[in-house]
């Protein structure tokens, strides 16, 4: 197992944002859009390098970038770094960051977070809103999102008129295409049309997705997945989620409801999951699953209950101090994680699995023994093992992934409108 390269969400904007796609990774987008996305992915790039990366003629690049400059999407920057030590510094191209803005929101059970991003992907402002950790009606949840967005825009000195699109990520079973949340631990209703409700509240185009997909987009746009066309992201926090990237594109399944890794079954008639069914992987790995057994291991009194974060922290401290009961809880969870990861390897055969998220703090879940058992359970051990990397981010990573979804949607809209104009 190797460790991630962007610990604690430290990102270098000089490297650009968005997936760095090869020519083979193009998916039929207009050539003008491919050029724009290559510029954004590299932050600064001369026309000659654009032509090489897209395997098109310099004349074509010159003509199409002239159009993008005229439309206020790109601009020239003098004095870019030379490819060699000779000659004049080339003129490079960059995205006009201030041309558009998007809002990305992570809806959570304890605290919602949001970021305002420019067209390049830079974070202009970020904000957080504490919220009671109770299931809420759709209308109340949408109002919280609107309140958070207003705080965010006030901090940035912007208004909602400056925003082109809003995106939100939420835990649960989410249909990205229809915008319907079939089930979420945050909502009292089932089959709630969150996308439509947000669009009405903001008066803007809105898009939503499962929060694990948001984290996956954060890795694809800002993390170690930028240069890899195929990888899997797994996150273990309040729930257990997974996102899949194939050919530099997020894979959602036929109906947009795929990749529910946490709700794959590992034990018939097993532990009760918060989705209401039994035997889900999440019921053995998530925060609430660890806490379910922690009170017994810690000997805590029902008369003085501990909060979930405090209980988990105490459980972890006790395990590190040698408490056998606490160690058993983590080791059992680690074995279930190994089973789940090996199933991913056997089913998908990814180049890399990224264990990503905000916490990633329990050594017992991410011990070498867990990953050794993962590889032992995978088929064809004679081949090179699947890379497993860990990536620790700050609390705004989910919102950044939501902003990445918004940026992708906005970019498609810009170039789709240009084709029909």
N, C-alpha and C positions, 0 to 999 in steps of 0.2 A: 504494500500500500504506500502510495506517495501522498504528500500533503499538498493542499491547494496553494496557489501562488499569490492570491489576493486576500490575505488574512484581514479580518475585521472590515471588509468592504472597502479597502483602500484601492481606488481606481485612478489610473493615470489618463486624463482626458486627451493628452497629446497622442495617444494611440488610436483615438477614434472610438466610435460606438457602433454596435450592430455586428451581425455575423460577417466574417470575412469569407465570402463565397468564391470558389473557383469557377472557371467557365463551366465545368461539368455540373456545378450546383445551381445553375440558373434554371428558373422554373417557368419560362415563357413570359416573363414580365417585359414590358416595352423597353427598348434599349435605352431610352432617356432615363427611365427609372433605375435601370441597372447602373448607369453612370452615376446618378445621384447617390445611390446607396453605397457604391464603391468609394465615393468621395467621403461620405459620412463615416464609413468604416475605417478609413485611413486618416481622418482629421485633415491632413494636408497631402495632396498628391498632384504631381505634375501631369500634364496631358499625355506625355510620352508613356508614363507608367500606367495610366488609365488604358491606353491602347493595348499595352502588353497584357495587362491583367484580364481584359475582356476579349482579347484576340480579335480586335477590330482595327481598321485603318486609322492613322492619325488624322486624316481629313474628316472622317466621320466623327471622331471625338471633338475636333475643332468646331464643326458645324453644330453638333448637338449641345455642347457646353455653352456655345454662344446663345442658344435659345434659353438654356437654364439660367444664364446670367441675366438675360433680358427679362425673364419672368420673376426675378428677385429671389431665386432659390440658391444660386451659387455666386461666388465672387472670386476674383483673382487676388493672390497674396504674393508679393515680391519677396525675394530673398530666401526661398525655401532651401533646405539642405541639398547639396549636390550629390549625385550618384557617384561621381569621381572627384578628384581634387583639381580637375582642370575645367576651364570654361566659366561662363557667367552662371551665377545661381539661377536656377530655373524659376519661372513663374508657376506657382502651384494654385490649386483650387481648393476652396473650403465651402462648407455649407453656411449660409447666412442664418446663424442660430436664432436670431431674434425675429425671424420671419413668421414663426408659428409657435404656439405653446400648447402643451397637453397636461392634464392632471391624471395622476395615477393614485388610486386609493386602495389600501388593504383594510378590509372589514374584518375585525377581530372580536373575540369574546371579551377582552379586557381593555384594549386600547386600539382605536383605529389610527392609522398613519397615512400620510399623503405626501406626495412630492409634486412640484411644478417643474416640468422639464421643457427645455427649448427644443427646436427642431433638430439640433445636433445630438441631443440626448443628455446634455448637461443638466444637473439639478440646480434650479434657480432658487428654490425655497423648499422647506420641508416643515411639517407640523404633525402634532399628535393630539388626539382627543381621548381622554379617559372615559370609559363607559362601564356601567354596571354589567357584570358578567352573567347576564340573564338572557334567555331567548326573548326576542322582541318582535312585535308586529312589523310588517314591511314598511308601513308609513313612518314609524318611529325610527327605523334603521336608516331610511332614506333621508330623514331630517337631520340625523346625526352626520351623515355624509355631507350634506349641504353646509351645515355649521362648520365642519372641519375644512371644507373647501374655502369658505369665506375667511377663516383664520389664515389659511395658506396664502390666499391672494392678497390679503391686507399686509401680511409680512413681506411679500414680494413687491408691493406697490403696484399691483395689477388689478384688473377687474375681470369679471367673467366674460366680458366682450373680447378680451385678449386670448381667450382659450378656444381652441378649435374642436377638441374632443375630450371626453372624460372616460376613464376606464376604471373598473373596480374588480378586485379579486376577493373571493369569499370561500370559506371552507364548506365542503359538502359536495353534492352531486349537481353539477351545473351544466346546462346545455348552452354552450357558447353561441351557437347559431340562432337559437330562438330567444336567448336571454332569460330562460326560465330556470329557477333554482328548484329542482325536484325535492331536495332535502338539504338542510343546513343546520348545524348545532347553534347557529346564531339567530335563526328565524323561527317564529312560532308557526307560521304557515308552511304548508307543502305546496309545490307547484306555483311558487310566487314569481311573477314576471318582474324581476329586479331591473332588468335592462330598460323596460318601458317606464317603470316608476322613476328611475334616475333621469331618463331623458326628459320626462315631463318636469321634474323638479329643477333641472339645470337649464332646460331649454336648449340643449346641445346634443349632438350625436353622442351616444354612450355605448360602451361595450363591456361585457363582463366575462369572467372565466373562473375556473377553480383556482384556489390560491396556490396549489402545487404547480399548476401551469405557469402562474405568474413568476414563481421562483425559478422555474426552468427557463423562462424568457430572460430573467435577470442574468442567468449563466450564459445564455446564448448571445445577449447583447453586451454585457459588461464583464463577464467572468471568463473562466478557463475554457468554456465551451465555444468561444468566438471562432476559433480556428479549427474546430472539429465538426464535421458534418453530421456525425451520428453519436449520440450519447444518451444516457439516462440520468435523471436527477431524482434522488430519494431524500425526503425530509421527514424527520421524526421530532415532533414537538407536541402541541395539543392533540394533534392527530398524526396519521401517517399518510404521506402523499407521494406521488410519483409523476414525473413528466418525461415524455419521450421526444427526442429530436431526431428526425430522419431527413437526410439531405438538407440540413440547415433549416428545416421547417418543423414547427411544433406539430406533433401527431395527436389527434384528439379521438380518433375512431370514427366509424361511419355516422353515428348519430351525435357525435360530440360529447359522448359520455364515457369514453374509454379511460384507461390508465388508473383505475381506482385500486391502486396497490394495497392500500390500507384495509380494503374490504374484500380482499381475496381470502379464502377460507383455509385455515391451517389446523382446525380442530372441530370436528362435527359435534354439535351440542356443547360447544366450549364456552368460554367466558363471554359475558354479555357486552356487546359493542354499543356505543352511543347511537349508532344508526338504528338500533332496535333488534338487530339480528345477533346470532351467536357464532363464535368461532372465527371472527375476523382477525387478521393479523394485528390490526390497530388495538384490539382489546388486550394484547399482550405486550405492546411496545410503547404506546402513547403515554403522555404524562399522567393521565387519569388512571391508566392501567397500572402503572408503577405505584401510584398513590393508593390504589385499592388494597394492596397488600402491605403498604408501609406502616399503617397504624398497628398492625399485629407485630411486625418486626421491631418497631420502635417502642411499643408498649405505651402509646399515648392514650390519654383518657378521653372518653366521649364528652366529658364535662368541659374540657378545654381543647376544642378542636383547633388544628393548625390550618393555615391557608395552604392551598396546593403548592405554591412556590416554596414556602417555608418547609413543608413536609418533604418535598423532593430534595431540597438542599440538605436537610437534616439526614434523610435517608442516605444520600451520597456521602456525607461526612462520616456517618456511622460505618458505611461499607469500607471507606478508606482506612478507618480506624480499626478494622478487623471484626466488625459485627457480622457473624456468619449468616444470620437471617437476612440482613440487608444485602450482603454479597450474593446470596442465593437469588434474590429478586432480580438483580441486575444480570447475573449470569444466565438465568432462565430467559430473560428478555433478549440477551445477546444471541442465544441459540436460535430463538425465533427469527431474529434479524438475519442470521446466517441462512436459515431456510428460505426466507423471502428473497434475499439477494441471489442465492443460487438458482431459485426459480426464474428470476429475471434473466440471468445468464443463459440458462437452458432454453428459455422461450425466445429471447430476442437476440442473443449473442452480440451485445453492444461492445463498441470499442472501449468505452469507459463508463463507469458508474460514478456519479458525483454525489457524495453525501453532503448536503448543503442545508444551510439555514442560519438562524440567529443564535441558537443556543449551542448545540453540538458539544456539550460540556461533560457528559458522563463517560469517563474513560472506559468503564466496564462494557458499554455498548459498542465502543469503537476500538477494542483491544485487538492486538495481533491475533489472539486465539479465535476471535470471531471471524476475521477475514481468512484465516487459515481454514476454518471449518467451511466457510463459504466456498472456497476453491475446491475443497475436498468433496463437497456435495455436487459440484458442477461436473457435467459430462466431459469426456475427452480431455483428461488431464495432461495429455502429451502436448497439447497446443499451448501457445503463450497465454498466460492467465489474463483475464479481464482486468484492466486497470481500475483501481478503486481509489478515488481522491476525496479528501475532505476540504470543505470550503466554509469558513466562518465569516458571516456578514454582520453588519449592524442591523438595527431594528427596522430600517427603512428599505431593506432589500426587496421585500414583497411589493411595496408601493413602487419601487423602481421597475420591477417586472411589469406591474400594471401600466406604468408609463410607457414601457417598451411596447406593450400590446397596442396602446393608443397611438404611438408613433408609427407602428407598422400599418395600422388601419388608416391613419391620416395620410401617410405616404401613398398608399393605394388609392385613396380618394383623390389626392392631388393629381395623380397621373391618369386616373380614370376620367376625371372631369376634363383634363386637357385633351383626351382622345375624342370626347364627345362634343367639345366646343366647336 
